[in-house]
């Protein structure tokens, strides 16, 4: 089944485009012959953007986790710069 739609066709048959995305997965929309956007079910989108683990888990899995690395902030004043208009 074809999952590539020209933009004009996608606009005129948007309901069908959505139904096909729900039934068959991602649908690609082209503009001027170039693949431009993808329409996909919301659950699939959530799966793609959901982080695989939390920030805390990510930091704890670092090779530096548990090391004695001490990071201190430089307390000196920032340097002066001139901004030209």
NORFEN-V30111 format. One record per helix or strand. SS is the DSSP state (a for helix, b for strand). FROM is the first residue (numbers start at 1). LEN is the number of residues. If there is no record, write none. Layout:
ss=SS from=FROM len=LEN
ss=SS from=FROM len=LEN
This chain:
ss=b from=4 len=3
ss=a from=7 len=6
ss=a from=14 len=11
ss=b from=27 len=5
ss=b from=34 len=6
ss=a from=42 len=8
ss=a from=55 len=6
